[in-house]
Amino acid sequence: MMVMGIFLFVLLLALLILLFFKQLWSRRHLPPSSLALPLIGTLWADGFSLHKDYFQKHVKRYGNIYTMWAGSHLVVVLSGFKAVKEGMTGFSDAFSDRPDDPFLSPSGKGIILSNGLTWKQQRHFGITSLRKMGLGKKNFDHRIEDAAQTLVEIFRQTKGQPFDPSNSVLNVVSNIICHLSFGRQFDAEDDNFQKFIQSLEIVLHFSGNVFHVMFSEFPQLMKHIPGPHKEALACRDLIISFAKQEIEKHKEFHSLHEPQDFIDHYLLQMETSRNDPNSTYNEENLAQYIFDIFFAGTETTLAILMWALLLLTNHPTIQEKVKKEIEDVFGFSGSISYQDQKKLPYTNAVIHEMQRLKYALLVGVPRQSTRDVKMRGYHIPKGSIVIADLRSVLLDPEQWETPEEFNPNHFLDKDGKFLDREEFLPFGIGQRSCVGEQLGRIEIFVFLTSLLRAFSFRLPEGVKELNEEPIARMSMHPHPYKLCAIPTQV
């Protein structure tokens, strides 16, 4: 019996050694990686939980292009500005697809996770419809200025006492997307709106956690297993249902000749393209598109604004310098629009630096290779998931003088003029860069200048510093905090 046991042990060991060498041989042309085990891939070496340095720790060992295995999925990570730029611009067509995600986009529709003709048509529509709705023009900017003033009034009601700004910021930012998508805003006390916002928060928190990864790998199995994915799926369906209800209302009351919002413009596009056999404009794509707009547009803007308020509170000297520049240029009356950013070089530099230092995502949204690619001597097979590690770009020590420090001088020349830098890539790079980049830039600038004009942000009594460590998920939010909004003395 003992002899048989020893024999089986030796046989198993021999098979494992054989498997190891077979893996080394079959993957010899791929970028370097840890040993991949069946089912779990390289998760045993990479860690089963996310943290802010989850991807960056591999660079020292493997260099700026390396491989990870998520189960059976090959993931190639590009790290640092030079590698990301080379991959995303030099192979822009090859790295233009998105991998499937059965949770976020079960049908592969919408804009974020669609591919091929569907993605091309939806992206083209997104860009042209935003332009038609006046994005970047004064009338459109006034909507964001009004939303910023709403937030100012909410903060003013705290009367300088400590408060958590997150819910107020989320409500106001979400209402901007509501106005853009549905042509109307919701009262913060509206029960349906609050259910919508709560569902959105649950979906955002679920994204990127281990249950999300498991659901993406085994969607049919996970549907029959209890866990937090059940609640997240229900919330996802509620958001889609909410979007479909708004679509039905617009179909009943909208005017094709005078489209007012995103749904109106999309329904008009559906009507215009109804005889085109190649058209991908339909209500399923529209509902998923609205989900994508809320998922991406709300999450990133919320994260950026929450980091911005935290950093300004922790760095009162920088905050006062921004406030003085705004006061010197505009005084205390009149509006400040996005077009005014050239008049505020230091303020603009601070806003850019906050987005650089506290990037809103763990990495860029994954791509998928549409063909075999040879990059830096490595073979990247068709179907590989390709991740552009944008966080590593924004913290690249080869590009930034003090990458780990809050230093607005990164965006100022020797004369104090604003310096636009190629390495600043929070909205992505290449063909699949963020469609809503300009909207996001306008929101962040207008919100922060409006708030800083109205308040000085201070630490609550007894608090020495707000925690600057992020909560690591696919989106990187600060830990919950409270601050005091002290009205500016005019």
C-alpha positions, 0 to 999 in steps of 0.5 A: 500500500505504501509502495503504491502511494509513493508511486502515485506521488512520484507520478503526480510530481512528474506530471506537474513538472511536465506540465510546468515545462510544457507551459514554459515552452508553449508560452515562451514568446509571450511577455513574461509572467508568473506560473499560471495554475489551472482555473486560478491562473496567476491569481495565486501570485498576483493576489486575490484582492485588489490594492492600489499597487496591484499592477505596478508591483510587476514592473520591477520584476518583468518590465513594462510589458508583462502577462497575467492569467485570469483563469484561462484568459491571457491578459497583457499589461502595458505599463508606463507612458512609452509602452502605453503610447506605443501599444495604444497608438502603434496598434490602435486597430489591433487593440480596438475591441473590448472583452466580453463582460456578462455583467456590465453588458450581457448583450455586448451592446451600448458603447463601452463594451460593444465592438465592430460596427455596433461600437463604431456607429454608437461612438459616432452617434455619441460624438455628434449628438453631444455636439448637436446638444451644444456641448462646449457652447455657452448654453450647455455650459450654463446647465453645468454652472446651474448644477454647480450653484445647486451644490454650493447651496447644499454645502451652504446649508451645512453652516460650516459644520462637518459633513460628508459631501459624497451623497450631495455630489453624487445626486448633483452629478447624476442629475446632470446625466439625467438632464443630458439623457432624459431632458429633465432633472429629478428632485433629490427626494424623489423615491424613484430617483433615489432607488435609481441612485442607490442601484447605481452605487451598488453596481459601481461598488460591485464592479471589479470585485472577486464576485464580478470576476467569477461572474464574468468567468462562469456566468451561467453557473453564478446565476444559480449560486447565492452571493452579492452578484444577485443584488448587483444583477437586480440593480443593473436590471433596475437601471436598464428598466428605468432607461426603458421607461424613459425611452417609452415616454419619449416615444410618446411625446418627443418631436423628431423635428426638435430633439431636446436630449440624448434619447430624442436624438437617438430616436431620430437616428433610429427613424433616419436609419430604419431602411439601412440594413446595417444600422445598429440603432435600436432600443436595446442599444439605446437602453444599454447606452444610457446605462453606460453613460451613467456608469462611466459618467457618474462614477469617474466625475464623482471620484475626481470631485471627492479626491479634489475636495480631500486634497484641497482640504489637506493642502490649505496653502495650495487651496488658498493660492487657487482661491486668490487667483479666482478672486483676483481674476473674477472677484466674487460675482458673475459666473465662471465658465469652462472657457475661462480656464485660460485665465486661471493657469494655476487653478487649471494646473491644480485641477490637472494635478489632482486627476494625475495623482489620484486617478479615478480608475485602477487601470484603463478599461481593458481592450482585446486584440483583434489579431496577432501582434508582435510588440517589443519582440513579444507575441500577443495572440489574437483574443488577448485582453490588453490593459493599458495601465494608465495609473502607471502613466500618470505616476511614471517617474520617467515623465513626472518630476515628483510623481508621488507628490501633489505638485501643481508645478507639473503643469506649469512652465517657468513663467507660471503659464499652464503646460499641457502635457502629453503624458496626462491621460486620465481619459484614455488614449487611442480609438477608445478614449472616453467619448465624454472627456470634454463633458467631464473636463467642463464639470470638474472645472466649473464645479471646483471653481464655483465651490472654491469661490464660495467656501474655504474647506477645512478639517473638522476639529481634532482631525489632523489629516484626511486619509489619502489611501484609496479604496481599491476597486476598479474605481478608486475612491477615497475612504469616507470623510467629513470636512467643513465648508466655511463660507468665504467672507466677501 
